[in-house]
């Protein structure tokens, strides 16, 4: 899977290309928000999938909430209300893991159970 040209294009240096990451600096329990911005199979036009999460989205007391947001017809919606824009590498490790699971699924590298798609 990792050796394909498509993988290299969508995950340069093994980091998701079509995301925007935000940190609201502890203003809410779901401190980190990652918006999936690319066009993947099943994405509704004008809607953006996202995950809002604490630093431990897999912990029983952590937060990992998926959602969708609709934006008015503009090319690049503003996400200022989500906090400061950060790099994927700045996310806590568990947040990176959650984002990668979603990203690989959205771009059809894995099935809904995380198994590689052939």
C-alpha positions in Angstrom: 0.0 0.0 0.0 2.7 2.6 1.0 4.6 2.1 -2.3 1.8 3.3 -4.6 2.0 6.7 -6.3 -1.5 7.5 -5.0 -0.3 6.9 -1.4 2.7 9.1 -1.9 0.6 11.9 -3.4 -2.1 11.8 -0.6 0.4 11.2 2.3 3.7 12.9 1.5 6.2 11.9 4.2 3.5 9.7 5.7 1.5 12.8 6.8 -2.1 13.5 5.5 -2.0 16.1 2.8 -5.7 17.2 2.8 -6.3 18.2 6.4 -6.3 21.4 8.5 -5.4 21.1 12.2 -6.4 23.5 14.9 -5.6 23.9 18.6 -8.0 26.1 20.7 -5.5 26.1 23.6 -7.7 24.3 26.2 -10.7 26.5 25.7 -12.9 23.4 25.4 -12.6 19.7 26.2 -12.3 19.0 22.5 -9.1 21.1 22.2 -8.0 19.8 18.8 -10.0 19.9 15.6 -8.9 18.4 12.3 -10.9 19.1 9.2 -10.6 16.8 6.2 -10.5 19.1 3.2 -9.9 17.0 0.1 -12.3 15.2 -2.2 -12.7 11.6 -1.2 -15.3 9.0 -2.1 -18.6 9.7 -0.4 -17.9 13.3 0.4 -21.0 15.5 0.0 -20.4 18.7 -2.0 -20.1 21.7 0.3 -19.8 19.6 3.5 -16.6 19.0 5.4 -15.9 16.1 7.8 -14.0 16.8 11.0 -12.9 15.3 14.2 -12.9 17.2 17.5 -10.8 15.6 20.2 -9.0 15.8 23.5 -5.3 14.8 23.7 -6.5 11.3 24.4 -9.3 10.5 22.0 -9.2 6.7 22.7 -9.2 7.0 26.5 -12.6 6.2 28.2 -12.6 9.7 29.6 -11.2 11.3 26.4 -13.1 12.9 23.6 -13.1 12.0 19.9 -16.2 13.3 18.1 -16.8 13.2 14.4 -19.1 15.5 12.6 -19.8 17.4 9.4 -20.2 21.1 8.8 -21.8 22.9 5.8 -20.2 26.1 4.6 -21.7 28.7 2.3 -20.4 28.6 -1.3 -16.9 30.0 -0.9 -13.6 28.5 -2.0 -11.8 28.3 1.3 -13.9 28.5 4.4 -12.6 30.3 7.5 -11.8 28.1 10.5 -10.7 30.9 12.9 -13.3 29.8 15.5 -11.5 26.5 15.9 -8.3 28.1 17.3 -4.8 28.4 16.1 -3.8 26.5 13.0 -1.1 23.9 13.8 0.8 21.3 11.8 -0.1 17.6 11.9 3.2 16.9 13.6 2.2 19.2 16.5 -0.8 17.0 17.4 -0.5 14.6 20.3 0.3 11.0 19.3 -3.1 9.6 19.9 -4.7 12.4 17.9 -2.4 11.6 15.0 -3.4 8.0 15.2 -7.1 8.9 15.1 -6.6 11.3 12.1 -4.6 8.6 10.2 -7.3 6.0 10.8 -9.9 8.4 9.4 -7.7 9.6 6.5 -6.8 6.1 5.3 -10.5 5.1 5.4 -11.8 8.3 3.7 -9.2 7.9 0.8 -10.0 4.1 0.5 -6.7 2.7 1.8 -8.5 0.8 4.5 -12.0 -0.6 5.1 -14.2 0.4 8.1 -12.3 -2.0 10.3 -8.9 -0.6 9.4 -7.9 -3.5 7.2 -5.9 -2.6 4.0 -8.0 -2.5 0.8 -6.5 -4.4 -2.1 
